[in-house]
Amino acid sequence: MQRSAHASATPRITRRRAIVAAAAAGATIAGAGLGLRLGASRGRDARTLPGAAGTAPASATPAPGLTMTQGIGQLFMVGLRSGAGTAEAAQTNDAIRTHHAGNVVLFGSDWSSAAAVQAAVAPLQGLARGANGGLGLLVSGNQEGGEQGSFQAFYGDGFALIPSALAQASGDPSQLQAQAQSWGAQLLATGINLNLAPVLDTVPAGTASTNDPIGRWDREYGFDPSVVTTYGVAFERGMHAAGIAVAIKHFPGLGRVTGNTDFTSEGIVDSVFSGAGDPYLQPYKAGIDAGADLVMVSLATYPQVDTAPAVFSSAIMHDLLRGDLGFQNPIISDDLGAAAAVAGRSPAQRALDFLRAGGDIVLTVQAGDIPDMTEAVLEAAQTDGSFATQLNQSIRRVLQLKTSLGLGPN
């Protein structure tokens, strides 16, 4: 996300071992791929997603019986804006209660105290656990550093002032790692368990002022991939030490574009990016090797690889990110709700195109998008067995991450 106005986690080693052990055993956590049922409330016979395994391996933890709608809901992250009125907040609540959205992003410019964040997060977690078989929410925001209320989403009482990424990169990387651990602990204390950071995009030297999404705001750690790698990974490791998951972004990079995809469809083509051998992928490879929990994919286009935007490109997500870089955890979209770059497609089509291309979590800051998005995915899954199998794989990835964060059923 790029906007601007101009249950606690287990220790990190336990989290990583939980993911590895579950994958090695072929286990599906909390029911993903284990016969997801169609909820009786929808007036149809109980059934599994086409292509889903009907029973768990003998070594797997028994599934709690997620319905199809509950399982598909795990693939959506819905927004809650700071200062939302009653009707707006009700849309977010409905997305969770009725449409089973399994993840939340807090956005807006007025998350100005730890108490305000706690007051918003606690009831959402309760709502989600009641709606989704005891599963908790991934609760996220942009806590990169820099402009408060935008790139430092959470500020004020209970949160330290976090400098911009460029300023963070002016000192000792080990000091940054220690600071990031402290910043992460502040997030965890409020109920935030996922940081949509760090930015691992490299901005070419001398172009920051014309790079509207990143360089203009000092969101880059530097102008050379090796520098971005050093400080971006230090930030990531600090967050992990605090028990906070991270989403490295905006794959495969927004450093060479001029337009901000949140606000324009112009200037969002990177004609230089060349694919697996591009040097600007170095920070992403390092971030993945350091244990990145998610990768956020950009809305820009990289025509040397694919003419489709990255967020709708199997060449970017499946071939490059999963194949060449070996990333096995959830892939999350940049905002598919309010962003100008995707305005030409309906919300339902955005969700379908992202998931079909290999994505796992659809992020939309517009809670009103969730009904159309989830219903479109449900209908497609009921008629397309290969897509249903793909969805089960995505659900499995999300639930493995949630289990590692202590968000499984109580």
Backbone torsions as a table, in degrees:
resi	resn	phi	psi	omega
1	MET	NA	145.1	-170.5
2	GLN	-129.6	8.6	-169.9
3	ARG	-61.8	152.4	172.4
4	SER	-150.3	154.4	175.7
5	ALA	-70.0	-36.8	169.7
6	HIS	-91.2	NA	NA
7	ALA	NA	123.6	-170.0
8	SER	-74.5	155.2	-177.5
9	ALA	-78.4	154.4	173.7
10	THR	-78.8	164.2	177.5
11	PRO	-56.2	154.1	-171.2
12	ARG	-58.5	-43.1	-177.2
13	ILE	-64.3	-35.1	178.0
14	THR	-65.7	-40.4	-179.4
15	ARG	-61.7	-47.8	-176.9
16	ARG	-66.2	-39.2	179.2
17	ARG	-66.1	-34.8	179.3
18	ALA	-62.5	-41.8	179.4
19	ILE	-65.8	-47.8	-177.8
20	VAL	-63.4	-43.3	-178.2
21	ALA	-65.0	-40.9	-180.0
22	ALA	-63.9	-43.7	-179.9
23	ALA	-65.0	-41.6	-177.3
24	ALA	-65.5	-34.1	-178.8
25	ALA	-81.8	-5.9	-175.3
26	GLY	72.5	17.3	-175.9
27	ALA	-76.1	146.9	171.6
28	THR	-116.7	121.8	-171.8
29	ILE	-80.8	133.5	174.8
30	ALA	55.5	29.9	167.1
31	GLY	100.0	-5.2	-178.0
32	ALA	-64.2	125.2	179.3
33	GLY	78.2	4.0	-176.5
34	LEU	-112.5	55.5	175.7
35	GLY	74.8	52.8	176.7
36	LEU	-60.4	129.8	-174.0
37	ARG	-96.4	148.1	171.9
38	LEU	-79.1	124.6	-175.8
39	GLY	-61.9	137.9	179.3
40	ALA	-62.1	-25.0	-178.4
41	SER	-64.1	-17.9	179.4
42	ARG	-88.5	1.2	172.4
43	GLY	77.0	22.9	178.7
44	ARG	-126.2	164.3	179.3
45	ASP	-66.6	146.0	175.0
46	ALA	-63.9	136.6	-178.6
47	ARG	-159.5	164.7	176.2
48	THR	-91.0	159.7	169.1
49	LEU	-60.5	138.3	175.5
50	PRO	-54.3	132.5	178.4
51	GLY	87.5	-5.9	-179.8
52	ALA	-81.1	146.0	175.9
53	ALA	-67.6	141.8	-175.6
54	GLY	-84.6	-25.8	-178.8
55	THR	-137.6	157.8	178.7
56	ALA	-82.7	151.6	170.5
57	PRO	-57.7	154.8	-176.5
58	ALA	-57.7	-29.7	-176.9
59	SER	-84.1	-7.1	-173.6
60	ALA	-83.8	153.4	173.0
61	THR	-66.6	134.7	179.5
62	PRO	-56.9	142.8	-179.7
63	ALA	-80.4	146.2	178.0
64	PRO	-84.1	-0.1	176.8
65	GLY	84.0	52.0	174.3
66	LEU	-62.6	139.5	171.8
67	THR	-76.2	167.5	175.7
68	MET	-56.9	-44.3	-178.3
69	THR	-66.3	-37.3	176.7
70	GLN	-65.3	-42.7	179.5
71	GLY	-64.1	-47.2	179.3
72	ILE	-63.9	-34.6	178.5
73	GLY	-59.7	-26.9	178.6
74	GLN	-65.5	-14.0	-177.7
75	LEU	-94.9	14.9	-178.8
76	PHE	-129.3	139.4	174.2
77	MET	-119.4	119.4	-173.4
78	VAL	-106.8	146.1	-177.6
79	GLY	-86.7	148.7	166.7
80	LEU	-130.9	117.7	-177.3
81	ARG	-84.9	140.7	174.3
82	SER	-60.7	137.9	179.9
83	GLY	75.0	12.8	-179.3
84	ALA	-58.6	136.8	175.8
85	GLY	-73.7	178.8	-175.4
86	THR	-59.2	-46.1	-177.1
87	ALA	-67.6	-40.6	-179.8
88	GLU	-67.0	-44.6	178.3
89	ALA	-63.8	-33.2	178.9
90	ALA	-63.8	-31.1	176.8
91	GLN	-65.4	-40.8	176.6
92	THR	-65.1	-44.7	178.5
93	ASN	-60.5	-40.9	179.9
94	ASP	-67.0	-37.3	177.8
95	ALA	-59.1	-36.1	179.8
96	ILE	-80.7	-49.0	-173.9
97	ARG	-70.5	-45.7	-172.3
98	THR	-94.4	-39.5	-174.9
99	HIS	-105.8	2.0	168.7
100	HIS	64.9	27.0	175.3
101	ALA	-54.4	128.6	-171.6
102	GLY	-99.7	4.7	-174.2
103	ASN	-150.2	152.6	-175.8
104	VAL	-134.5	142.0	170.0
105	VAL	-118.8	127.5	175.7
106	LEU	-91.1	122.5	-178.8
107	PHE	-133.7	176.2	-175.7
108	GLY	103.9	171.6	-168.5
109	SER	-101.4	7.2	-171.5
110	ASP	-128.9	36.3	168.3
111	TRP	-85.3	74.3	-162.9
112	SER	-101.0	16.9	172.4
113	SER	-164.2	154.3	176.1
114	ALA	-62.3	-36.2	-179.5
115	ALA	-62.7	-38.7	180.0
116	ALA	-66.2	-39.7	179.1
117	VAL	-66.4	-46.7	179.0
118	GLN	-58.1	-42.4	-177.5
119	ALA	-65.3	-28.5	178.3
120	ALA	-82.8	-39.9	-171.2
121	VAL	-74.8	-42.8	-173.7
122	ALA	-56.9	-49.4	179.4
123	PRO	-67.5	-30.4	177.0
124	LEU	-65.7	-40.3	177.8
125	GLN	-63.6	-41.5	177.7
126	GLY	-62.8	-41.9	178.9
127	LEU	-62.3	-43.6	-177.9
128	ALA	-67.0	-43.0	-179.2
129	ARG	-63.8	-34.3	176.8
130	GLY	-71.2	-30.7	-176.3
131	ALA	-88.7	-22.4	-167.8
132	ASN	-126.4	43.9	173.4
133	GLY	61.6	30.6	178.8
134	GLY	88.9	-1.9	179.3
135	LEU	-74.8	136.9	175.8
136	GLY	-87.0	174.3	-179.2
137	LEU	-93.1	143.3	154.8
138	LEU	-74.2	122.1	180.0
139	VAL	-116.5	122.4	-167.8
140	SER	-131.7	170.8	172.4
141	GLY	-173.2	172.0	178.3
142	ASN	-87.8	99.2	176.4
143	GLN	-117.0	61.4	179.8
144	GLU	-81.1	-44.7	-170.8
145	GLY	117.3	154.0	-176.9
146	GLY	112.1	-139.5	-174.1
147	GLU	-55.8	120.5	-179.5
148	GLN	-69.5	141.0	-177.7
149	GLY	83.8	1.3	177.6
150	SER	-137.6	-76.3	-178.7
151	PHE	-89.0	-18.2	159.8
152	GLN	-113.1	91.2	-172.7
153	ALA	-65.4	-33.7	-173.6
154	PHE	-114.5	121.0	-172.3
155	TYR	-148.7	-179.2	179.8
156	GLY	84.9	-157.4	-175.6
157	ASP	-56.2	122.8	180.0
158	GLY	100.1	-7.4	-180.0
159	PHE	-129.9	133.2	175.0
160	ALA	-72.7	155.8	172.6
161	LEU	-72.8	123.9	-178.2
162	ILE	-107.8	121.3	179.4
163	PRO	-70.3	166.6	177.6
164	SER	-62.6	161.9	179.2
165	ALA	-58.1	-40.8	-179.1
166	LEU	-61.8	-38.8	177.0
167	ALA	-71.6	-36.1	177.3
168	GLN	-58.7	-31.5	-175.6
169	ALA	-84.5	12.7	-178.1
170	SER	-93.4	-4.2	-176.3
171	GLY	-124.6	-155.7	-178.5
172	ASP	-75.9	127.3	179.3
173	PRO	-57.4	-34.1	179.0
174	SER	-67.2	-32.8	175.8
175	GLN	-68.1	-39.9	177.1
176	LEU	-62.2	-41.4	179.2
177	GLN	-60.3	-43.3	178.6
178	ALA	-64.6	-41.2	178.2
179	GLN	-64.2	-43.0	179.9
180	ALA	-62.9	-34.6	176.4
181	GLN	-63.4	-41.3	177.6
182	SER	-64.9	-43.5	178.3
183	TRP	-63.4	-38.5	178.6
184	GLY	-65.3	-39.3	178.3
185	ALA	-61.4	-35.8	177.2
186	GLN	-65.5	-39.3	176.3
187	LEU	-62.8	-48.8	-176.6
188	LEU	-59.4	-36.1	-179.3
189	ALA	-64.4	-22.5	-179.2
190	THR	-97.0	-7.7	-178.2
191	GLY	103.3	-0.5	173.5
192	ILE	-77.3	129.8	-179.5
193	ASN	-122.1	-2.3	-179.8
194	LEU	-137.7	122.8	176.0
195	ASN	-100.6	123.5	176.1
196	LEU	-80.4	67.1	-176.3
197	ALA	-168.5	162.4	7.0
198	PRO	-87.5	161.4	170.0
199	VAL	-77.1	122.9	179.4
200	LEU	-112.6	23.0	177.0
201	ASP	-80.7	138.3	176.0
202	THR	-101.2	127.3	177.4
203	VAL	-100.1	125.0	179.0
204	PRO	-58.2	141.2	-180.0
205	ALA	-54.9	135.9	176.8
206	GLY	86.2	0.7	-176.9
207	THR	-116.2	4.2	-173.0
208	ALA	-58.1	-40.1	-175.2
209	SER	-67.2	-22.3	179.9
210	THR	-103.3	3.0	177.4
211	ASN	-99.6	91.2	-168.9
212	ASP	-64.7	-38.0	-176.6
213	PRO	-75.3	-28.1	-171.7
214	ILE	-123.9	-66.0	-172.4
215	GLY	-60.8	-36.2	-179.0
216	ARG	-58.2	-28.5	-174.0
217	TRP	-109.5	9.3	-178.7
218	ASP	59.8	36.9	-179.7
219	ARG	-84.0	-10.2	-179.4
220	GLU	-86.6	148.6	176.1
221	TYR	-82.1	-8.8	179.2
222	GLY	167.2	-173.4	-173.8
223	PHE	-114.6	14.8	178.0
224	ASP	-138.4	135.9	-176.7
225	PRO	-56.7	-32.9	-178.8
226	SER	-68.7	-36.2	176.9
227	VAL	-69.0	-45.0	177.2
228	VAL	-58.1	-41.4	179.1
229	THR	-61.4	-49.0	-176.2
230	THR	-58.1	-50.2	-174.0
231	TYR	-83.8	-34.4	177.3
232	GLY	-63.8	-41.6	178.9
233	VAL	-70.0	-34.8	175.8
234	ALA	-60.8	-43.7	177.1
235	PHE	-61.4	-46.6	179.7
236	GLU	-58.4	-47.0	-178.8
237	ARG	-64.3	-36.0	176.9
238	GLY	-63.9	-44.1	177.3
239	MET	-61.8	-43.4	178.7
240	HIS	-60.8	-39.8	-180.0
241	ALA	-63.1	-26.8	177.6
242	ALA	-85.6	-5.4	-178.3
243	GLY	88.9	16.5	-179.9
244	ILE	-100.7	130.2	172.8
245	ALA	-74.8	155.0	179.7
246	VAL	-128.2	150.1	170.8
247	ALA	-117.5	105.7	178.1
248	ILE	-74.5	145.9	-170.2
249	LYS	-153.6	162.6	1.7
250	HIS	-114.0	91.7	-170.2
251	PHE	-57.6	137.1	-1.5
252	PRO	-89.4	15.1	174.3
253	GLY	132.6	139.4	176.3
254	LEU	-113.0	13.0	-174.8
255	GLY	-71.9	-19.3	-175.9
256	ARG	-105.4	1.9	178.0
257	VAL	-93.8	169.8	176.5
258	THR	-110.5	-29.4	-175.9
259	GLY	-92.8	152.4	175.7
260	ASN	-94.5	116.6	-174.0
261	THR	-63.1	-18.1	175.5
262	ASP	-66.0	-31.7	-168.4
263	PHE	-118.6	-10.5	-176.4
264	THR	-152.0	156.4	171.3
265	SER	-105.3	6.9	179.4
266	GLU	-100.8	145.6	175.6
267	GLY	70.3	27.1	-176.0
268	ILE	-117.7	31.0	177.0
269	VAL	-114.6	123.7	174.9
270	ASP	-100.4	99.0	-177.1
271	SER	-83.6	-3.0	-177.9
272	VAL	-93.5	-36.1	-175.3
273	PHE	-54.4	128.9	-170.0
274	SER	-112.9	1.4	178.3
275	GLY	106.0	-148.0	-169.0
276	ALA	-58.0	-29.1	-178.4
277	GLY	-90.1	2.5	-177.2
278	ASP	-68.9	130.9	-177.7
279	PRO	-64.1	-22.2	-179.4
280	TYR	-74.1	-3.5	173.3
281	LEU	-84.3	-10.4	-177.3
282	GLN	-53.6	-47.6	179.7
283	PRO	-62.4	-34.9	179.6
284	TYR	-68.7	-42.2	177.4
285	LYS	-61.1	-43.2	179.2
286	ALA	-66.0	-40.2	178.4
287	GLY	-63.7	-39.6	176.4
288	ILE	-65.2	-44.9	179.0
289	ASP	-62.9	-28.1	178.3
290	ALA	-81.8	-1.1	174.9
291	GLY	101.7	28.2	178.7
292	ALA	-50.4	131.5	-177.1
293	ASP	-79.8	-35.6	177.0
294	LEU	-141.6	159.1	168.7
295	VAL	-122.7	127.4	175.5
296	MET	-92.2	129.8	-177.3
297	VAL	-100.2	139.3	-174.9
298	SER	-78.8	168.2	176.8
299	LEU	-97.4	2.3	179.2
300	ALA	-76.9	170.8	-178.9
301	THR	-116.9	143.3	-176.1
302	TYR	-128.7	82.9	-165.9
303	PRO	-65.4	-20.3	174.8
304	GLN	-68.5	-18.2	179.4
305	VAL	-107.0	-44.6	-177.7
306	ASP	-161.5	145.3	177.8
307	THR	-81.9	-12.4	176.3
308	ALA	-83.7	149.4	173.5
309	PRO	-55.3	148.6	-175.7
310	ALA	-52.6	-38.3	-176.1
311	VAL	-69.2	-13.2	177.3
312	PHE	-118.8	19.4	-171.9
313	SER	-113.2	117.7	173.9
314	SER	-70.6	-27.7	177.0
315	ALA	-64.0	-36.5	178.7
316	ILE	-78.5	-50.4	-172.1
317	MET	-81.2	-46.9	-176.3
318	HIS	-82.4	-55.0	-173.5
319	ASP	-72.2	-47.1	-174.7
320	LEU	-83.1	-56.3	-174.1
321	LEU	-71.0	-48.8	179.9
322	ARG	-79.7	-44.4	-175.2
323	GLY	-75.7	-64.0	-174.4
324	ASP	-72.2	-38.7	-177.5
325	LEU	-95.1	-11.0	173.5
326	GLY	73.5	22.8	-178.2
327	PHE	-76.2	129.2	-175.4
328	GLN	-117.3	-4.8	-177.9
329	ASN	-92.4	-178.5	-175.3
330	PRO	-64.1	140.9	171.8
331	ILE	-101.2	126.8	-179.0
332	ILE	-114.4	145.5	178.2
333	SER	-81.4	156.8	159.6
334	ASP	-70.3	175.8	-172.6
335	ASP	-56.8	121.6	175.7
336	LEU	-105.3	17.5	179.9
337	GLY	-102.1	-74.1	-173.8
338	ALA	-92.2	-8.3	-173.1
339	ALA	-64.4	132.7	-179.6
340	ALA	-63.4	-30.7	-174.6
341	ALA	-64.4	-21.4	-177.8
342	VAL	-113.9	12.7	-175.1
343	ALA	-63.4	-20.2	-178.5
344	GLY	-75.5	-7.9	177.7
345	ARG	-116.3	148.9	176.6
346	SER	-67.7	156.8	176.2
347	PRO	-53.8	-42.5	-179.9
348	ALA	-62.0	-41.8	-178.9
349	GLN	-67.8	-36.0	177.5
350	ARG	-59.5	-46.6	-179.2
351	ALA	-62.8	-47.0	-179.3
352	LEU	-62.7	-44.8	-177.1
353	ASP	-65.2	-39.1	178.7
354	PHE	-66.1	-48.4	-177.4
355	LEU	-67.9	-40.8	178.8
356	ARG	-63.6	-32.0	-178.4
357	ALA	-79.1	-7.9	176.4
358	GLY	120.1	4.6	177.0
359	GLY	-77.6	166.5	-176.8
360	ASP	-121.2	-39.0	-177.4
361	ILE	-126.0	118.8	176.7
362	VAL	-85.4	119.0	176.7
363	LEU	-100.4	126.0	171.2
364	THR	-136.6	128.7	176.4
365	VAL	-77.2	-12.0	-178.4
366	GLN	-97.4	101.9	-176.4
367	ALA	-60.4	-27.5	179.5
368	GLY	-66.8	-13.1	177.0
369	ASP	-76.8	-24.1	-168.3
370	ILE	-60.6	-44.1	-179.5
371	PRO	-57.1	-49.0	-179.8
372	ASP	-65.5	-39.8	-178.8
373	MET	-64.4	-51.3	-176.3
374	THR	-67.2	-37.9	179.9
375	GLU	-66.3	-38.7	178.9
376	ALA	-63.7	-41.4	179.9
377	VAL	-68.2	-41.3	178.3
378	LEU	-60.5	-46.8	-179.2
379	GLU	-63.8	-40.8	179.4
380	ALA	-66.0	-37.3	-179.4
381	ALA	-66.6	-31.1	-177.5
382	GLN	-75.7	-15.3	-177.6
383	THR	-117.2	-8.3	-175.6
384	ASP	-129.0	100.8	-175.8
385	GLY	-63.0	-37.9	-179.3
386	SER	-68.2	-37.7	176.8
387	PHE	-66.3	-40.0	178.2
388	ALA	-61.6	-41.4	177.4
389	THR	-62.9	-41.4	177.7
390	GLN	-62.1	-41.7	178.7
391	LEU	-62.1	-40.6	178.3
392	ASN	-61.2	-36.5	176.6
393	GLN	-65.1	-40.3	178.4
394	SER	-65.5	-44.8	178.2
395	ILE	-58.8	-42.8	179.4
396	ARG	-58.5	-44.9	-179.8
397	ARG	-61.1	-44.7	-178.3
398	VAL	-64.1	-42.9	-176.2
399	LEU	-74.0	-29.5	172.3
400	GLN	-63.5	-42.2	176.7
401	LEU	-63.5	-44.3	-179.4
402	LYS	-62.3	-41.4	178.1
403	THR	-61.5	-40.2	179.4
404	SER	-65.2	-22.9	180.0
405	LEU	-96.6	4.8	-179.4
406	GLY	77.2	25.5	-177.1
407	LEU	-104.3	11.0	176.1
408	GLY	-71.5	174.0	-179.7
409	PRO	-56.4	138.5	179.3
410	ASN	-70.4	NA	NA
